[in-house]
Amino acid sequence: KQLEREGKADLITPLLRKPTKKPNTGAWQPGEHARFLVGLEAHWREWSLVSEHVRTKTKIQVRNRANIYLTKLRKEGPSAAQKKEASEPWTQEERLRFLLGLEIHECQWDQLTQFVGTRDADQIAEHARDYFQKLEEDGREVQFYLKRAHAQWIQQQEQQQRRQETHTSASTSSKAIRSAEGDDGDGGIESAPTASIFMEENSGGSVGTLCDDDAALAPPAMGMEDLDSDAIKKQLYVDLVYIDSNREWGRYD
């Protein structure tokens, strides 16, 4: 009221400003539709808040308008068919298509990519992360229509974090293996040089073969007379170092 008395009514936020006009029961005006799109993006299906943002339409009018608009958005393809770069800002249509696609396809990034049409899967996933983090920072609760998508997103984030922790642990273990020394008093086993591993397919199955351009660097071949317990342990250790240095665990039989 004080701002209105001072002639500064334009500073009042839409949520605090009371409608200055009676609800307009006629056709939607361009200004009303523009405010409707902004309110829909900000509050999605919270029709009371969207109606307060429009100011001249009732909750029922806003909901009916949204149903018509979202049905049209779902049936029609994106206005721009060309993929956009990540540096280009998202348009209002893209953000609304993202919210509708998130409600329909949840966190299926490939399907969301097709629905939005102008962004790739990485950009979609990054936008979803920013959207959910913004809701959390603002202390806003995820709407019922997006709760399943939000739960999937949390699950994906936890899985990604576990994979990163596993990768970090494996990398640390690999470095420890390459730098470790033997504990049997023989002076230790030197770290094996980088080698490539390839698989030979034959009738007997897959055979893991160690090779290197410099034959002198390769671990010495073992004869039958050398097959004692300590020698086997050493040879297995050297083989594992060769395998790990080439990141070929999955292909080594």
KERO-471531 format. One record per residue (C-alpha): residue number from 1; chain; x, y, z; residue in one letter. Coordinates in nm, 4 decimals, decimal comma. Example, Ala and Ser with C-alpha at 12.3 -4.5 7.8 and 13.67 -1.06 7.14 Angstrom:
2
ATOM  pos  unit         u         v         w  code
ATOM    1     A    1,2300   -0,4500    0,7800     a
ATOM    2     A    1,3670   -0,1060    0,7140     s
//
This chain:
253
ATOM  pos  unit         u         v         w  code
ATOM    1     A    0,0000    0,0000    0,0000     k
ATOM    2     A    0,2875    0,2373    0,0767     q
ATOM    3     A    0,4416    0,1721   -0,2654     l
ATOM    4     A    0,1054    0,2355   -0,4274     e
ATOM    5     A    0,0716    0,5668   -0,2408     r
ATOM    6     A    0,4197    0,6665   -0,3573     e
ATOM    7     A    0,3361    0,5819   -0,7166     g
ATOM    8     A    0,5731    0,2816   -0,7253     k
ATOM    9     A    0,3201    0,0068   -0,7812     a
ATOM   10     A    0,5368   -0,1398   -1,0604     d
ATOM   11     A    0,7860   -0,2539   -0,7940     l
ATOM   12     A    0,5327   -0,4846   -0,6312     i
ATOM   13     A    0,5983   -0,8487   -0,7190     t
ATOM   14     A    0,3133   -1,0336   -0,8944     p
ATOM   15     A    0,2606   -1,2594   -0,5925     l
ATOM   16     A    0,1954   -0,9588   -0,3631     l
ATOM   17     A    0,0042   -0,7386   -0,6036     r
ATOM   18     A   -0,3730   -0,7786   -0,5956     k
ATOM   19     A   -0,5549   -0,7835   -0,9282     p
ATOM   20     A   -0,6252   -0,4293   -1,0370     t
ATOM   21     A   -0,9023   -0,5461   -1,2673     k
ATOM   22     A   -1,1816   -0,7941   -1,2496     k
ATOM   23     A   -1,1001   -1,1246   -1,4203     p
ATOM   24     A   -1,1184   -1,0862   -1,7948     n
ATOM   25     A   -1,3663   -1,3377   -1,9329     t
ATOM   26     A   -1,2968   -1,2445   -2,2943     g
ATOM   27     A   -1,0237   -1,3491   -2,5336     a
ATOM   28     A   -0,6685   -1,3675   -2,4108     w
ATOM   29     A   -0,4645   -1,0603   -2,4902     q
ATOM   30     A   -0,0970   -1,0787   -2,5995     p
ATOM   31     A    0,0180   -0,9365   -2,2675     g
ATOM   32     A   -0,1872   -1,1887   -2,0736     e
ATOM   33     A   -0,0479   -1,4769   -2,2790     h
ATOM   34     A    0,3084   -1,3531   -2,2268     a
ATOM   35     A    0,2550   -1,3361   -1,8492     r
ATOM   36     A    0,0903   -1,6779   -1,8644     f
ATOM   37     A    0,3999   -1,8340   -2,0269     l
ATOM   38     A    0,6299   -1,6764   -1,7694     v
ATOM   39     A    0,4071   -1,7954   -1,4854     g
ATOM   40     A    0,3796   -2,1443   -1,6353     l
ATOM   41     A    0,7559   -2,1745   -1,6585     e
ATOM   42     A    0,8051   -2,0492   -1,3035     a
ATOM   43     A    0,5254   -2,2428   -1,1294     h
ATOM   44     A    0,4360   -2,5175   -1,3796     w
ATOM   45     A    0,1016   -2,6709   -1,2737     r
ATOM   46     A    0,0445   -2,4640   -0,9592     e
ATOM   47     A   -0,2513   -2,2881   -1,1169     w
ATOM   48     A   -0,3173   -2,0499   -0,8284     s
ATOM   49     A    0,0343   -1,9063   -0,8562     l
ATOM   50     A    0,0155   -1,8903   -1,2356     v
ATOM   51     A   -0,3184   -1,7099   -1,2079     s
ATOM   52     A   -0,1700   -1,4572   -0,9663     e
ATOM   53     A    0,1115   -1,3982   -1,2123     h
ATOM   54     A   -0,1327   -1,3345   -1,4994     v
ATOM   55     A   -0,3469   -1,1154   -1,2658     r
ATOM   56     A   -0,6470   -1,0844   -1,5003     t
ATOM   57     A   -0,7468   -1,4504   -1,5370     k
ATOM   58     A   -0,8946   -1,6947   -1,2896     t
ATOM   59     A   -0,7409   -2,0229   -1,1837     k
ATOM   60     A   -0,9827   -2,2185   -1,4055     i
ATOM   61     A   -0,9089   -1,9963   -1,7066     q
ATOM   62     A   -0,5355   -2,0415   -1,6578     v
ATOM   63     A   -0,5676   -2,4187   -1,6229     r
ATOM   64     A   -0,7787   -2,4453   -1,9386     n
ATOM   65     A   -0,5318   -2,2268   -2,1251     r
ATOM   66     A   -0,2438   -2,4461   -2,0087     a
ATOM   67     A   -0,4187   -2,7662   -2,1165     n
ATOM   68     A   -0,4704   -2,6282   -2,4669     i
ATOM   69     A   -0,1171   -2,4912   -2,4907     y
ATOM   70     A    0,0570   -2,8037   -2,3573     l
ATOM   71     A   -0,1500   -3,0340   -2,5808     t
ATOM   72     A   -0,0454   -2,8270   -2,8801     k
ATOM   73     A    0,3165   -2,8295   -2,7632     l
ATOM   74     A    0,3064   -3,2063   -2,7268     r
ATOM   75     A    0,1603   -3,2708   -3,0728     k
ATOM   76     A    0,3708   -3,0218   -3,2640     e
ATOM   77     A    0,7448   -3,0486   -3,3088     g
ATOM   78     A    0,9918   -2,7804   -3,2005     p
ATOM   79     A    0,9872   -2,4581   -3,4012     s
ATOM   80     A    1,3624   -2,4897   -3,4663     a
ATOM   81     A    1,4817   -2,8167   -3,6198     a
ATOM   82     A    1,8555   -2,7480   -3,5980     q
ATOM   83     A    2,0582   -2,8528   -3,2952     k
ATOM   84     A    2,1960   -2,5673   -3,0898     k
ATOM   85     A    2,5337   -2,5301   -2,9259     e
ATOM   86     A    2,5650   -2,5538   -2,5496     a
ATOM   87     A    2,6777   -2,1900   -2,5355     s
ATOM   88     A    2,3463   -2,0688   -2,6799     e
ATOM   89     A    2,0907   -1,9723   -2,4136     p
ATOM   90     A    1,7724   -2,1755   -2,3845     w
ATOM   91     A    1,4585   -2,0168   -2,5256     t
ATOM   92     A    1,1290   -2,0051   -2,3403     q
ATOM   93     A    0,9805   -2,2660   -2,5738     e
ATOM   94     A    1,2749   -2,5006   -2,5103     e
ATOM   95     A    1,2387   -2,4634   -2,1335     r
ATOM   96     A    0,8646   -2,5341   -2,1481     l
ATOM   97     A    0,9188   -2,8319   -2,3780     r
ATOM   98     A    1,1806   -2,9563   -2,1328     f
ATOM   99     A    0,9372   -2,9392   -1,8394     l
ATOM  100     A    0,6627   -3,1134   -2,0349     l
ATOM  101     A    0,9077   -3,3767   -2,1605     g
ATOM  102     A    1,0394   -3,4286   -1,8080     l
ATOM  103     A    0,6840   -3,4928   -1,6930     e
ATOM  104     A    0,6182   -3,7396   -1,9772     i
ATOM  105     A    0,9527   -3,9184   -2,0266     h
ATOM  106     A    1,1093   -3,8496   -1,6853     e
ATOM  107     A    1,4896   -3,8883   -1,6970     c
ATOM  108     A    1,5087   -4,0861   -2,0216     q
ATOM  109     A    1,7597   -3,8503   -2,1837     w
ATOM  110     A    1,7326   -3,9942   -2,5356     d
ATOM  111     A    1,3552   -3,9527   -2,5434     q
ATOM  112     A    1,3814   -3,6083   -2,3858     l
ATOM  113     A    1,6323   -3,5124   -2,6543     t
ATOM  114     A    1,3869   -3,6089   -2,9279     q
ATOM  115     A    1,1039   -3,4232   -2,7538     f
ATOM  116     A    1,2937   -3,0970   -2,7064     v
ATOM  117     A    1,4430   -3,1361   -3,0523     g
ATOM  118     A    1,7094   -2,8666   -3,0374     t
ATOM  119     A    1,9401   -2,9957   -2,7621     r
ATOM  120     A    2,1544   -3,3058   -2,7244     d
ATOM  121     A    2,1428   -3,5487   -2,4319     a
ATOM  122     A    2,4308   -3,3852   -2,2437     d
ATOM  123     A    2,2670   -3,0436   -2,2575     q
ATOM  124     A    1,9341   -3,1929   -2,1442     i
ATOM  125     A    2,0962   -3,3678   -1,8477     a
ATOM  126     A    2,2852   -3,0530   -1,7498     e
ATOM  127     A    1,9662   -2,8450   -1,7709     h
ATOM  128     A    1,7849   -3,0983   -1,5495     a
ATOM  129     A    2,0646   -3,0767   -1,2936     r
ATOM  130     A    2,0459   -2,6961   -1,2903     d
ATOM  131     A    1,6657   -2,7056   -1,2636     y
ATOM  132     A    1,6517   -2,9442   -0,9669     f
ATOM  133     A    1,9418   -2,7726   -0,7904     q
ATOM  134     A    1,7679   -2,4361   -0,8318     k
ATOM  135     A    1,4528   -2,5769   -0,6710     l
ATOM  136     A    1,6588   -2,7065   -0,3811     e
ATOM  137     A    1,8428   -2,3759   -0,3361     e
ATOM  138     A    1,5146   -2,1836   -0,3366     d
ATOM  139     A    1,3643   -2,4244   -0,0822     g
ATOM  140     A    1,0818   -2,5155   -0,3195     r
ATOM  141     A    0,9248   -2,8604   -0,3194     e
ATOM  142     A    0,9251   -3,0599   -0,6405     v
ATOM  143     A    0,5746   -3,0762   -0,7807     q
ATOM  144     A    0,3814   -3,4022   -0,7828     f
ATOM  145     A    0,3987   -3,4256   -1,1623     y
ATOM  146     A    0,7805   -3,4153   -1,1567     l
ATOM  147     A    0,8475   -3,6263   -0,8462     k
ATOM  148     A    0,9177   -3,9469   -1,0406     r
ATOM  149     A    1,1632   -3,7652   -1,2670     a
ATOM  150     A    1,3282   -3,6088   -0,9617     h
ATOM  151     A    1,3641   -3,9485   -0,7928     a
ATOM  152     A    1,5231   -4,0938   -1,1074     q
ATOM  153     A    1,7605   -3,7991   -1,1288     w
ATOM  154     A    1,8714   -3,8495   -0,7665     i
ATOM  155     A    1,9275   -4,2191   -0,8358     q
ATOM  156     A    2,1381   -4,1406   -1,1424     q
ATOM  157     A    2,3466   -3,8916   -0,9458     q
ATOM  158     A    2,4121   -4,1502   -0,6732     e
ATOM  159     A    2,5115   -4,4129   -0,9305     q
ATOM  160     A    2,7470   -4,1692   -1,0997     q
ATOM  161     A    2,9045   -4,0795   -0,7664     q
ATOM  162     A    2,9586   -4,4484   -0,6837     r
ATOM  163     A    3,1211   -4,5061   -1,0250     r
ATOM  164     A    3,3546   -4,2134   -0,9684     q
ATOM  165     A    3,4499   -4,3416   -0,6233     e
ATOM  166     A    3,5129   -4,6888   -0,7660     t
ATOM  167     A    3,7251   -4,5451   -1,0476     h
ATOM  168     A    3,9260   -4,3355   -0,8020     t
ATOM  169     A    3,9814   -4,6360   -0,5773     s
ATOM  170     A    4,0889   -4,8509   -0,8738     a
ATOM  171     A    4,3295   -4,5851   -0,9960     s
ATOM  172     A    4,4827   -4,5564   -0,6498     t
ATOM  173     A    4,5211   -4,9338   -0,6303     s
ATOM  174     A    4,6825   -4,9442   -0,9752     s
ATOM  175     A    4,9385   -4,6820   -0,8773     k
ATOM  176     A    5,0139   -4,8732   -0,5580     a
ATOM  177     A    5,0667   -5,1950   -0,7535     i
ATOM  178     A    5,2997   -5,0314   -1,0027     r
ATOM  179     A    5,5083   -4,8710   -0,7293     s
ATOM  180     A    5,5038   -5,1631   -0,4854     a
ATOM  181     A    5,8089   -5,3739   -0,4107     e
ATOM  182     A    5,8309   -5,7441   -0,3316     g
ATOM  183     A    5,8138   -5,8620    0,0278     d
ATOM  184     A    6,0089   -6,1904   -0,0055     d
ATOM  185     A    6,3562   -6,0397    0,0402     g
ATOM  186     A    6,4593   -6,0813   -0,3248     d
ATOM  187     A    6,4914   -5,7093   -0,3827     g
ATOM  188     A    6,1373   -5,6649   -0,5076     g
ATOM  189     A    5,9816   -5,6666   -0,8499     i
ATOM  190     A    6,0387   -5,3648   -1,0682     e
ATOM  191     A    5,7381   -5,1973   -1,2247     s
ATOM  192     A    5,6698   -5,3527   -1,5602     a
ATOM  193     A    5,7090   -5,1348   -1,8720     p
ATOM  194     A    5,4111   -5,0301   -2,0760     t
ATOM  195     A    5,2945   -5,3105   -2,2994     a
ATOM  196     A    5,0026   -5,3751   -2,5291     s
ATOM  197     A    4,7710   -5,6699   -2,4898     i
ATOM  198     A    4,5806   -5,8351   -2,7680     f
ATOM  199     A    4,3535   -6,1344   -2,7908     m
ATOM  200     A    4,4075   -6,4212   -3,0294     e
ATOM  201     A    4,0916   -6,6030   -3,1263     e
ATOM  202     A    4,1471   -6,9735   -3,1922     n
ATOM  203     A    3,9639   -7,2979   -3,1560     s
ATOM  204     A    4,0766   -7,3265   -2,7975     g
ATOM  205     A    3,9239   -6,9962   -2,6919     g
ATOM  206     A    4,0719   -6,6566   -2,6066     s
ATOM  207     A    4,4399   -6,6373   -2,5229     v
ATOM  208     A    4,5873   -6,3317   -2,3497     g
ATOM  209     A    4,9218   -6,2412   -2,5090     t
ATOM  210     A    5,1746   -5,9939   -2,3747     l
ATOM  211     A    5,3900   -5,8119   -2,6263     c
ATOM  212     A    5,6221   -5,5116   -2,6401     d
ATOM  213     A    5,8300   -5,3486   -2,9093     d
ATOM  214     A    6,1408   -5,3994   -2,6977     d
ATOM  215     A    6,1679   -5,7691   -2,6239     a
ATOM  216     A    6,4367   -5,7036   -2,3655     a
ATOM  217     A    6,1886   -5,5220   -2,1468     l
ATOM  218     A    5,9369   -5,8055   -2,1388     a
ATOM  219     A    5,9320   -6,0363   -1,8354     p
ATOM  220     A    6,1443   -6,3482   -1,8824     p
ATOM  221     A    5,9759   -6,6664   -1,9965     a
ATOM  222     A    5,9397   -6,9380   -1,7358     m
ATOM  223     A    6,0346   -7,2948   -1,7835     g
ATOM  224     A    5,8839   -7,5993   -1,6168     m
ATOM  225     A    6,1722   -7,6150   -1,3702     e
ATOM  226     A    6,0868   -7,2613   -1,2484     d
ATOM  227     A    5,7291   -7,3363   -1,1517     l
ATOM  228     A    5,7669   -7,3028   -0,7760     d
ATOM  229     A    5,5314   -7,1049   -0,5566     s
ATOM  230     A    5,7377   -6,7848   -0,5332     d
ATOM  231     A    5,8091   -6,7765   -0,9045     a
ATOM  232     A    5,4411   -6,8155   -0,9879     i
ATOM  233     A    5,3541   -6,5281   -0,7558     k
ATOM  234     A    5,6157   -6,3076   -0,9218     k
ATOM  235     A    5,5024   -6,3946   -1,2725     q
ATOM  236     A    5,1362   -6,3289   -1,1889     l
ATOM  237     A    5,2316   -5,9952   -1,0360     y
ATOM  238     A    5,4233   -5,8881   -1,3473     v
ATOM  239     A    5,1377   -6,0002   -1,5719     d
ATOM  240     A    4,8888   -5,7966   -1,3701     l
ATOM  241     A    5,1082   -5,4883   -1,3917     v
ATOM  242     A    5,1232   -5,5296   -1,7699     y
ATOM  243     A    4,7470   -5,5656   -1,7881     i
ATOM  244     A    4,6734   -5,2721   -1,5605     d
ATOM  245     A    4,9138   -5,0394   -1,7393     s
ATOM  246     A    4,7140   -5,0903   -2,0570     n
ATOM  247     A    4,3684   -5,0797   -1,8960     r
ATOM  248     A    4,2788   -5,4098   -2,0582     e
ATOM  249     A    4,1125   -5,5902   -1,7666     w
ATOM  250     A    3,7941   -5,6571   -1,9576     g
ATOM  251     A    3,9734   -5,8213   -2,2520     r
ATOM  252     A    4,2209   -6,0335   -2,0624     y
ATOM  253     A    4,1165   -6,3942   -2,0305     d
//
